[in-house]
Amino acid sequence: MTVSQATGPITDASLFTAVLSHFASGITVISSTSDGRPVGLTCQSFFSLSLDPPMVAFSVARTSTSFAAIRRAGDFVVNVLSAEQRDVSSAMARSGTDKWADVRWERGTITGHPVIEETLAYLECRIAAEYDGGDHVIVTAHVLGLGHATHETARPLLFYRSSYHGLADHARA
């Protein structure tokens, strides 16, 4: 096995990014509305935080203009993307375009924010707190409502080593 390593203080951002790319993660879209229009961002740093009370968390770049709108709204929807939704993830990762032009969605029953059609699951949330995370903000939130897909063959969209992946057929439970 060939190993690239750093000793001492980590100053090489590209090595840090390369190392972290070896951790596979699911892909979500955090969505909300601003002035009646949908806003959203692709997020792979989403996780469950607490069962009692139900809470989740995610981190987002401080420079994100979409998060600024989500913060102003105070609540949002986490959309857990399926393997068939690579195009949705890519659209929500762009800046300066109409991210929602080709995305089908309906309003959440609690927040009224976008629940993207054909996602594996969604959680309607209210921001509880924000914490410093260097060049990111760590956001914690209370879960207000949720739902999941009923079709058993659906698979999650994963991100590993800077590209999208799905679960292999042999990995089915």
C-alpha positions as CSV (number, residue, x, y, z in Angstrom):
1,M,0.0,0.0,0.0
2,T,1.3,3.4,-0.9
3,V,0.7,6.1,1.7
4,S,0.8,9.9,1.4
5,Q,1.2,11.4,4.8
6,A,1.9,14.7,6.5
7,T,3.6,15.1,9.8
8,G,3.3,18.2,11.9
9,P,0.7,20.9,11.2
10,I,-1.6,20.2,8.3
11,T,-1.0,23.1,5.8
12,D,-1.7,21.3,2.5
13,A,-5.4,21.8,1.8
14,S,-5.2,19.5,-1.3
15,L,-3.8,16.6,0.8
16,F,-6.4,17.2,3.5
17,T,-9.2,17.1,0.8
18,A,-7.7,14.0,-0.8
19,V,-7.6,12.1,2.5
20,L,-11.2,13.1,3.4
21,S,-12.4,12.0,-0.1
22,H,-11.8,8.4,1.0
23,F,-14.8,8.7,3.4
24,A,-18.0,7.9,1.5
25,S,-21.0,9.9,2.4
26,G,-24.6,10.2,1.4
27,I,-25.8,13.3,-0.5
28,T,-28.6,15.6,0.6
29,V,-30.1,18.8,-0.6
30,I,-30.9,21.4,2.1
31,S,-33.9,23.4,0.8
32,S,-35.9,26.4,1.9
33,T,-37.6,29.4,0.4
34,S,-36.6,33.1,0.2
35,D,-39.1,35.7,-1.0
36,G,-41.4,32.9,-2.1
37,R,-38.7,31.3,-4.3
38,P,-37.0,28.0,-3.6
39,V,-33.3,28.0,-2.5
40,G,-31.1,25.0,-2.0
41,L,-27.6,23.6,-1.6
42,T,-26.0,20.2,-2.0
43,C,-24.7,18.9,1.3
44,Q,-22.7,15.7,2.1
45,S,-21.9,16.7,5.7
46,F,-25.4,15.9,7.1
47,F,-25.8,13.6,10.1
48,S,-28.3,12.6,12.9
49,L,-27.5,14.3,16.2
50,S,-30.1,13.2,18.8
51,L,-33.1,10.8,19.1
52,D,-34.6,12.6,22.1
53,P,-35.4,15.2,21.1
54,P,-35.1,14.4,17.3
55,M,-32.2,16.6,16.0
56,V,-30.0,16.6,13.0
57,A,-26.9,18.6,12.0
58,F,-24.9,19.7,8.9
59,S,-22.1,21.9,8.0
60,V,-22.0,24.5,5.3
61,A,-19.4,26.9,3.9
62,R,-19.6,30.4,5.5
63,T,-19.6,31.9,1.9
64,S,-22.8,30.0,0.8
65,T,-25.4,32.5,-0.4
66,S,-28.0,29.8,-0.4
67,F,-27.3,29.1,3.3
68,A,-27.7,32.9,4.0
69,A,-31.3,32.6,2.7
70,I,-31.9,29.4,4.6
71,R,-30.7,31.0,7.8
72,R,-33.1,34.0,7.3
73,A,-36.0,31.5,6.8
74,G,-35.1,29.8,10.1
75,D,-36.3,26.4,8.9
76,F,-35.5,24.0,6.0
77,V,-36.0,20.6,4.5
78,V,-33.3,17.9,4.3
79,N,-33.8,15.9,1.1
80,V,-32.0,12.6,1.0
81,L,-31.1,11.9,-2.6
82,S,-31.5,8.6,-4.5
83,A,-28.9,7.2,-6.8
84,E,-31.0,8.4,-9.7
85,Q,-30.7,12.1,-8.6
86,R,-27.1,12.9,-9.6
87,D,-28.5,15.7,-11.8
88,V,-30.3,17.2,-8.8
89,S,-27.2,17.2,-6.7
90,S,-25.1,18.8,-9.5
91,A,-27.8,21.5,-10.0
92,M,-27.9,22.4,-6.4
93,A,-24.1,22.6,-6.2
94,R,-23.9,25.3,-8.8
95,S,-23.9,29.0,-8.2
96,G,-25.4,31.8,-10.4
97,T,-28.0,29.6,-12.2
98,D,-31.6,28.7,-11.7
99,K,-30.9,25.6,-9.7
100,W,-34.6,24.6,-9.6
101,A,-35.4,24.9,-13.4
102,D,-35.5,21.1,-13.9
103,V,-36.2,19.9,-10.4
104,R,-39.7,18.7,-9.5
105,W,-40.8,19.4,-5.9
106,E,-43.8,20.0,-3.7
107,R,-44.2,22.1,-0.5
108,G,-43.5,20.4,2.8
109,T,-46.7,20.1,5.0
110,I,-45.0,21.8,8.0
111,T,-42.5,24.4,6.7
112,G,-43.9,24.9,3.2
113,H,-40.3,24.5,1.8
114,P,-39.3,22.3,-1.1
115,V,-39.5,18.5,-0.7
116,I,-37.9,17.2,-3.9
117,E,-39.9,14.5,-5.7
118,E,-38.5,10.9,-5.6
119,T,-36.0,11.5,-2.8
120,L,-35.4,8.6,-0.5
121,A,-36.4,10.6,2.6
122,Y,-37.0,14.1,3.8
123,L,-36.9,15.9,7.2
124,E,-38.6,19.3,7.9
125,C,-36.4,21.1,10.4
126,R,-36.1,24.3,12.4
127,I,-32.6,25.7,13.1
128,A,-31.7,25.3,16.8
129,A,-28.1,26.6,16.9
130,E,-25.0,27.4,14.9
131,Y,-21.4,26.8,15.9
132,D,-18.0,27.9,14.5
133,G,-16.5,25.3,12.2
134,G,-13.5,27.2,10.8
135,D,-14.5,28.1,7.2
136,H,-17.8,26.4,7.8
137,V,-20.8,26.8,10.0
138,I,-22.1,23.8,11.9
139,V,-25.9,23.9,12.1
140,T,-28.0,21.9,14.5
141,A,-31.8,21.6,14.0
142,H,-34.9,20.2,15.5
143,V,-36.9,17.8,13.3
144,L,-40.5,18.9,12.9
145,G,-41.7,16.2,10.5
146,L,-40.3,13.6,8.2
147,G,-41.1,11.0,5.6
148,H,-39.5,8.3,3.5
149,A,-39.9,6.4,0.2
150,T,-42.0,3.3,0.2
151,H,-40.3,1.6,-2.7
152,E,-37.8,-1.0,-1.5
153,T,-35.5,-0.9,-4.5
154,A,-34.5,2.7,-4.1
155,R,-30.8,3.3,-3.4
156,P,-28.9,6.3,-1.9
157,L,-26.6,8.6,-3.9
158,L,-23.1,8.4,-2.5
159,F,-20.1,10.6,-2.9
160,Y,-16.6,9.0,-2.8
161,R,-13.3,10.2,-4.0
162,S,-14.8,13.2,-5.7
163,S,-17.4,11.4,-7.8
164,Y,-20.9,10.0,-7.4
165,H,-21.6,6.3,-6.7
166,G,-24.5,4.0,-5.9
167,L,-24.6,0.9,-3.8
168,A,-23.6,-2.2,-5.8
169,D,-26.3,-4.9,-6.4
170,H,-24.6,-7.3,-4.0
171,A,-24.8,-4.7,-1.2
172,R,-28.6,-4.9,-1.1
173,A,-30.0,-5.7,2.3
